């Protein structure tokens, strides 16, 4: 069976010392902890500066045709660059090699074609303020469960730095922090720690806000569970989220699962589309600006390029919708959901503040979901989503006040009747997964018509 690969993101706590051979984790002294945080920031700066230098050198050699002796001489050890930056005493050759791999990745594949195209004006760069991620390859990564906690252990320092600094070991252990609501993330990480799931590369990154707040990411591979036969008594509700493309919830015979899951990488999809939109705008200005001097064949070529970019952007949107729909279908098949309840876009389901309406194409997503349902043999039911975002999935109370106003409050749900607090998208998906949710809300509206009119 083909293994699935996913990236897990989590918060990490204060670093501790990890003794790999004894598989022991011990806390660091206060001064050692300060030294670790300072060195990690310096490693991040060094890593990003090396990446930026290697990108510039590679661009000079490949695009500009300027022979760069430094680049051709450097192979597996980039000590001269690190010494020039003044960081070699705290960074090992392994991390330096990873910086080179990351730099060269910008010149490969479709991204490399765009980078090497004519008209390039700005090279990709890494932040040099200490918030650039620090990459670790598999041999330098361990996942350990210790005293009911799971630790991300990474080999960070060369031996010379350990001898000079007085730190007890080359390895650091970061306790993983999961939200109380993220039960599935914690359960999955326990599978990684037990060896059931394999882990590959990892990274740690200091957040731009807060003092010494860090997060970690781990790439894992696993054999997905076999699909279940689809059943009519298993219903999946799909909500168009505010911060994510969609959120799903499953009910079996009316009993809801404890989890509700966001689907789709909204930031990644949006970043990809914005790259094309920026390029389209640049070529459009070149075509419409007075005095640009574009005429004849030059103007024809520019129009052709602009049309090509627009088609690429359209394909990005279409492929993004297909990806989200495929993820929705996989969740349904893993849980045996034979009925998919989706928001009816003709009845206000495409809320103006939903992520899909703001950044993507709701119609394309619906078409992709409809196609996936037909391929799976599932029944797609379009429901009126009115009031599903204001209804409490715990007690059933419906009130506009359940959704606080403001940019931050729009993503949160707090019931004024029972106090139930949850992510707004997850709460809405729990409501949409109810088989007769439209009838339940219609019955409530008939009883509460005067109050609704007064609120409006």
C-alpha positions as MATLAB code, in Angstrom:
seq = 'XXXXXXXXXXXXXXXXXXXXXXXXXXXXXXXXXXXXXXXXXXXXXXXXXXXXXXXXXXXXXXXXXXXXXXXXXXXXXXXXXXXXXXXXXXXXXXXXXXXXXXXXXXXXXXXXXXXXXXXXXXXXXXXXXXXXXXXXXXXXXXXXXXXXXXXXXXXXXXXXXXXXXXXXXXXXXXXXXXXXXXXXXXXXXXXXXXXXXXXXXXXXXXXXXXXXXXXXXXXXXXXXXXXXXXXXXXXXXXXXXXXXXXXXXXXXXXXXXXXXXXXXXXXXXXXXXXXXXXXXXXXXXXXXXXXXXXXXXXXXXXXXXXXXXXXXXXXXXXXXXXXXXXXXXXXXXXXXXXXXXXXXXXXXXXXXXXXXXXXXXXXXXXXXXXXXXXXXXXXXXXXXXXXXXXXXXXXXXXXXXXXXXXXXXXXXXXXXXXXXXXXXXXXXXXXXXXXXXXXXXXXXXXXXXXXXXXXX';
ca = [
       0.000    0.000    0.000;
       1.245    3.484   -0.887;
       2.100    5.460    2.206;
       0.527    8.841    2.845;
       2.675   11.829    3.843;
       1.540   14.720    5.991;
       3.070   17.676    7.840;
       2.167   18.034   11.513;
       2.438   21.472   13.163;
       2.562   22.020   16.924;
       3.803   24.416   19.572;
       6.987   23.585   21.464;
       7.999   24.431   25.017;
      11.305   25.217   26.689;
      14.271   23.220   25.361;
      15.832   20.509   27.492;
      18.917   18.309   27.145;
      18.464   14.945   25.407;
      21.017   12.178   25.944;
      20.397    9.955   22.947;
      22.219    6.792   24.000;
      20.574    6.674   27.438;
      17.282    8.060   26.013;
      17.127   10.464   28.946;
      15.762   14.004   29.022;
      16.953   16.440   31.667;
      16.152   20.135   32.202;
      18.753   22.798   31.452;
      20.012   25.313   33.963;
      18.735   28.894   33.645;
      21.940   30.218   32.078;
      22.112   27.251   29.719;
      18.527   27.918   28.634;
      19.364   31.546   27.785;
      22.409   30.388   25.819;
      20.283   27.910   23.850;
      17.707   30.543   22.867;
      20.446   32.967   21.823;
      22.255   30.315   19.799;
      19.037   29.180   18.083;
      18.352   32.727   16.938;
      21.914   32.961   15.614;
      21.585   29.611   13.840;
      18.384   30.860   12.204;
      20.139   34.033   11.052;
      23.102   32.062    9.750;
      20.873   29.547    7.984;
      18.850   32.247    6.201;
      21.949   34.268    5.232;
      23.607   31.207    3.727;
      20.436   30.401    1.788;
      20.288   33.976    0.486;
      23.959   33.946   -0.502;
      23.656   30.605   -2.276;
      20.568   31.835   -4.182;
      22.470   34.938   -5.288;
      25.512   32.896   -6.326;
      23.397   30.380   -8.228;
      21.462   33.184   -9.946;
      24.707   34.896  -10.964;
      26.082   31.681  -12.414;
      22.941   30.299  -14.053;
      21.054   33.385  -15.229;
      23.690   36.077  -15.591;
      26.368   33.686  -16.829;
      29.003   34.975  -14.397;
      31.414   32.222  -13.239;
      31.351   32.105   -9.454;
      34.436   30.345   -8.111;
      33.030   30.275   -4.575;
      29.981   28.344   -5.696;
      31.838   25.765   -7.777;
      34.384   25.136   -5.011;
      31.786   24.581   -2.259;
      30.505   21.052   -2.118;
      29.488   19.492    1.194;
      31.169   21.960    3.562;
      30.293   25.666    3.427;
      32.699   26.663    6.177;
      34.092   29.736    4.325;
      30.650   31.369    4.149;
      29.837   30.512    7.759;
      33.208   31.833    8.950;
      32.639   35.045    7.036;
      29.295   35.442    8.787;
      30.883   34.658   12.150;
      28.595   31.762   13.045;
      30.579   28.640   12.210;
      31.285   27.821   15.841;
      27.575   27.188   16.534;
      26.363   25.623   13.302;
      27.216   22.189   11.958;
      27.894   21.139    8.379;
      24.599   19.221    8.311;
      22.530   22.389    8.679;
      24.796   24.146    6.161;
      24.118   21.402    3.613;
      20.376   21.800    4.182;
      20.709   25.522    3.502;
      22.312   24.690    0.169;
      19.561   22.177   -0.685;
      16.882   24.772    0.102;
      18.641   27.377   -2.050;
      18.937   25.020   -5.034;
      15.256   24.047   -4.700;
      14.329   27.516   -5.956;
      15.925   26.676   -9.303;
      14.112   23.388   -9.940;
      10.690   22.448  -11.268;
       8.039   24.954  -12.329;
       9.213   27.466   -9.741;
      12.684   27.321  -11.237;
      11.300   28.021  -14.713;
       9.579   31.172  -13.443;
      12.702   32.250  -11.554;
      14.921   31.798  -14.591;
      12.494   33.526  -16.960;
      13.243   36.916  -18.480;
      12.041   39.909  -16.534;
      12.855   38.560  -13.047;
      13.190   41.555  -10.701;
      13.460   40.118   -7.197;
      15.094   36.947   -5.904;
      13.414   34.835   -3.206;
      14.965   35.507    0.194;
      14.813   34.145    3.734;
      14.137   36.419    6.695;
      17.329   37.241    8.595;
      15.753   38.407   11.872;
      15.971   35.032   13.589;
      12.478   33.857   12.577;
      13.575   31.766    9.590;
      12.916   28.023   10.148;
      15.821   25.769   11.136;
      15.700   22.551    9.116;
      16.676   19.076   10.385;
      16.987   15.900    8.304;
      15.944   12.476    9.600;
      19.274   11.335   11.160;
      19.218   14.465   13.312;
      15.617   13.921   14.510;
      14.128   11.719   17.233;
      10.581   11.568   18.618;
      10.537   10.422   22.251;
       7.703    9.870   24.731;
       8.943   10.684   28.231;
       6.913   11.080   31.451;
       3.594   11.241   29.575;
       4.913   13.961   27.251;
       6.125   13.747   23.677;
       9.367   15.482   22.750;
      10.835   16.605   19.455;
      14.566   15.853   19.833;
      16.989   17.386   17.335;
      20.772   17.305   16.993;
      21.585   20.996   16.818;
      25.187   21.767   17.755;
      28.646   20.670   16.545;
      30.944   19.119   19.126;
      33.201   22.175   19.191;
      30.361   24.401   20.378;
      29.472   21.927   23.134;
      33.072   21.922   24.355;
      33.302   25.727   24.347;
      29.848   26.535   25.739;
      29.559   23.954   28.506;
      26.218   22.587   27.281;
      25.770   18.910   28.264;
      24.883   17.477   24.838;
      24.505   18.201   21.124;
      20.814   17.262   21.247;
      17.898   19.445   22.349;
      14.487   18.091   23.408;
      11.415   20.292   22.901;
       8.142   19.229   24.589;
       5.265   19.287   22.099;
       2.215   21.346   23.020;
      -1.178   20.470   21.548;
      -4.445   22.316   22.050;
      -6.929   20.555   24.317;
      -9.341   20.316   21.391;
      -6.694   18.702   19.144;
      -7.135   15.146   20.398;
      -6.370   13.659   16.975;
      -3.028   15.485   16.705;
      -1.853   14.139   20.047;
      -3.024   10.597   19.199;
      -1.221   10.723   15.843;
       2.005   11.946   17.437;
       1.857    9.033   19.901;
       1.794    6.729   16.879;
       4.946    8.445   15.646;
       6.641    8.044   19.038;
       5.721    4.359   19.193;
       7.161    3.704   15.733;
       3.805    2.917   14.100;
       4.210    6.007   11.904;
       7.566    6.963   10.385;
       8.986   10.444   10.709;
      11.223   12.134    8.180;
      12.368   15.749    8.367;
      11.589   18.359   11.009;
      11.928   22.093   11.544;
      11.655   24.571   14.377;
      10.809   28.246   13.993;
      10.692   31.216   16.329;
       7.431   33.134   16.030;
       7.582   36.829   15.230;
       5.357   37.686   18.203;
       6.020   36.947   21.868;
       9.328   36.275   23.604;
      10.878   32.887   22.858;
       7.696   31.430   21.399;
       8.523   28.618   19.016;
       6.676   26.075   16.914;
       7.719   22.817   15.335;
       6.805   20.881   12.213;
       7.323   17.207   11.472;
       6.861   15.330    8.201;
       5.494   11.828    8.807;
       4.513    8.916    6.576;
       1.955    6.235    7.390;
      -0.241    3.589    5.840;
      -3.786    4.967    5.752;
      -6.576    2.806    7.069;
      -8.646    1.029    4.411;
     -11.797    2.726    3.198;
     -15.080    1.760    4.834;
     -18.212    0.903    2.835;
     -20.450    3.958    2.509;
     -23.649    3.828    4.561;
     -26.757    6.006    4.462;
     -26.838    6.340    8.252;
     -23.417    8.034    8.269;
     -23.742   11.717    7.378;
     -20.940   14.186    6.696;
     -21.613   17.924    7.036;
     -19.412   20.342    5.050;
     -19.230   23.987    6.128;
     -17.542   26.718    4.091;
     -15.159   28.034    6.713;
     -14.056   31.561    7.583;
     -10.339   30.837    7.933;
     -10.201   27.527    6.041;
     -11.755   26.491    2.709;
     -14.037   23.936    4.401;
     -14.712   22.167    7.701;
     -16.299   18.705    8.010;
     -18.070   16.719   10.729;
     -19.411   13.144   10.769;
     -22.549   11.720   12.415;
     -23.545    8.054   12.665;
     -27.237    7.426   13.385;
     -27.440   11.043   14.574;
     -24.585   10.717   17.082;
     -21.801   13.128   16.259;
     -18.086   12.373   16.377;
     -16.054   14.285   18.955;
     -13.803   15.727   16.274;
     -14.462   18.245   13.530;
     -11.748   18.882   10.969;
     -10.674   21.780    8.748;
      -9.915   20.846    5.139;
      -7.531   22.632    2.802;
      -4.442   24.796    3.254;
      -5.973   28.238    2.798;
      -2.705   30.125    3.191;
      -0.853   27.936    0.732;
      -3.594   28.096   -1.888;
      -3.903   31.861   -1.517;
      -0.140   32.439   -1.697;
       0.089   30.449   -4.939;
      -2.755   32.368   -6.528;
      -1.414   35.746   -5.419;
       1.897   35.001   -7.135;
       0.089   34.636  -10.442;
      -2.130   37.669   -9.806;
       0.941   39.838   -9.120;
       2.602   38.613  -12.306;
      -0.582   39.234  -14.300;
      -0.800   42.770  -12.954;
       2.850   43.428  -13.882;
       2.307   42.311  -17.484;
      -1.001   44.168  -17.673;
       0.680   47.434  -16.660;
       3.367   46.851  -19.263;
       0.620   46.494  -21.863;
      -1.532   49.475  -20.840;
       0.995   52.044  -19.573;
       1.328   55.029  -21.886;
       4.734   55.491  -23.387;
       5.682   51.855  -22.884;
       6.475   51.665  -26.580;
       4.944   48.223  -27.079;
       3.823   47.734  -30.652;
       3.915   45.143  -33.359;
       5.352   41.762  -32.391;
       6.345   42.942  -28.887;
       2.745   43.863  -28.125;
       1.487   40.565  -29.554;
       3.956   38.606  -27.408;
       2.929   40.534  -24.296;
      -0.762   39.830  -24.931;
       0.048   36.155  -25.457;
       1.991   36.034  -22.189;
      -0.843   37.757  -20.326;
      -3.378   35.256  -21.661;
      -1.088   32.376  -20.708;
      -0.761   33.676  -17.123;
      -4.536   34.081  -16.791;
      -5.032   30.488  -17.921;
      -2.448   29.341  -15.375;
      -4.238   31.239  -12.605;
      -7.523   29.634  -13.616;
      -5.900   26.207  -13.496;
      -4.498   26.977  -10.039;
      -8.013   27.765   -8.812;
      -9.456   24.674  -10.463;
      -6.730   22.375   -9.126;
      -7.059   23.910   -5.661;
     -10.793   23.173   -5.660;
     -10.132   19.607   -6.818;
      -7.560   19.124   -4.055;
      -9.961   20.284   -1.326;
     -12.776   18.148   -2.757;
     -10.484   15.103   -2.852;
      -9.568   15.643    0.803;
     -13.265   15.902    1.710;
     -13.972   12.682   -0.193;
     -11.119   10.852    1.540;
     -12.462   11.791    4.990;
     -15.900   10.554    3.932;
     -14.524    7.244    2.672;
     -12.393    6.728    5.777;
     -15.529    7.096    7.903;
     -18.061    5.441    5.576;
     -20.166    8.582    5.055;
     -22.766    7.806    2.416;
     -24.563   11.170    2.674;
     -22.756   14.475    2.198;
     -24.613   17.593    3.294;
     -23.171   20.687    1.600;
     -24.185   24.317    1.800;
     -26.515   25.365   -1.028;
     -24.730   28.282   -2.712;
     -28.011   29.512   -4.208;
     -29.482   30.027   -0.730;
     -26.774   32.119    0.847;
     -24.335   29.315    1.532;
     -21.582   31.345   -0.081;
     -21.362   33.744    2.827;
     -19.524   36.956    1.988;
     -17.103   36.431    4.881;
     -16.309   32.797    4.080;
     -12.800   31.967    2.909;
     -14.095   30.484   -0.351;
     -16.078   33.632   -1.231;
     -13.219   35.978   -0.369;
     -10.364   34.190   -2.095;
     -11.510   31.329   -4.310;
     -14.308   30.048   -6.532;
     -17.225   28.454   -4.590;
     -18.828   27.119   -7.766;
     -15.665   25.232   -8.723;
     -15.477   23.669   -5.278;
     -19.114   22.548   -5.438;
     -18.592   21.049   -8.905;
     -15.502   19.193   -7.647;
     -17.354   17.906   -4.572;
     -20.304   16.819   -6.734;
     -17.919   14.878   -9.005;
     -16.217   13.211   -6.019;
     -19.598   12.203   -4.583;
     -20.620   10.612   -7.878;
     -17.342    8.686   -8.044;
     -17.729    7.431   -4.477;
     -21.409    6.569   -4.863;
     -22.407    9.010   -2.099;
     -25.544   11.134   -2.009;
     -24.885   14.909   -2.123;
     -27.578   16.917   -0.331;
     -27.619   20.712   -0.646;
     -29.097   22.396    2.418;
     -29.983   25.966    3.325;
     -27.201   27.069    5.702;
     -29.178   29.971    7.202;
     -28.654   30.234   10.981;
     -26.327   27.191   11.077;
     -23.480   29.503   12.078;
     -25.599   31.037   14.889;
     -26.977   27.764   16.275;
     -25.271   26.088   19.212;
     -24.433   22.505   18.289;
     -24.634   21.517   21.981;
     -27.928   22.955   23.252;
     -29.561   24.119   20.004;
     -29.957   27.769   21.066;
     -29.938   30.149   18.077;
     -28.910   33.756   18.559;
     -26.854   36.284   16.631;
     -25.085   37.131   19.898;
     -23.497   33.652   19.842;
     -21.084   35.018   17.236;
     -19.077   37.939   18.702;
     -18.484   40.845   16.368;
     -15.049   41.884   15.176;
     -12.384   40.299   12.993;
     -11.088   37.999   15.722;
     -14.493   37.174   17.192;
     -15.900   36.106   13.831;
     -13.907   32.885   14.033;
     -15.168   32.012   17.529;
     -18.524   30.699   18.750;
     -19.754   31.164   22.331;
     -23.312   30.166   23.223;
     -24.973   32.739   25.476;
     -27.364   30.063   26.779;
     -25.097   27.148   27.773;
     -21.637   28.709   27.454;
     -20.418   26.239   24.828;
     -17.244   27.671   23.239;
     -15.712   26.377   20.009;
     -14.255   27.381   16.688;
     -17.123   28.846   14.662;
     -16.442   26.719   11.575;
     -16.399   23.496   13.591;
     -19.640   24.411   15.362;
     -21.342   25.153   12.022;
     -20.156   21.856   10.515;
     -21.675   19.978   13.486;
     -25.012   21.623   12.724;
     -24.822   20.953    8.981;
     -24.179   17.255    9.643;
     -27.619   16.932   11.331;
     -29.943   15.104    8.960;
     -32.992   17.368    9.379;
     -31.199   20.592   10.243;
     -33.246   22.639    7.758;
     -36.501   21.405    9.337;
     -35.221   22.055   12.864;
     -34.302   25.654   12.000;
     -37.562   26.172   10.080;
     -39.541   25.029   13.119;
     -37.546   27.388   15.342;
     -38.175   30.296   12.946;
     -41.946   29.721   13.080;
     -41.898   29.884   16.859;
     -39.500   32.842   17.050;
     -40.614   35.022   14.106;
     -41.372   38.150   16.203;
     -38.003   37.945   17.985;
     -36.122   37.450   14.716;
     -37.829   40.455   13.165;
     -36.958   42.529   16.218;
     -33.255   41.525   16.039;
     -33.112   42.374   12.376;
];
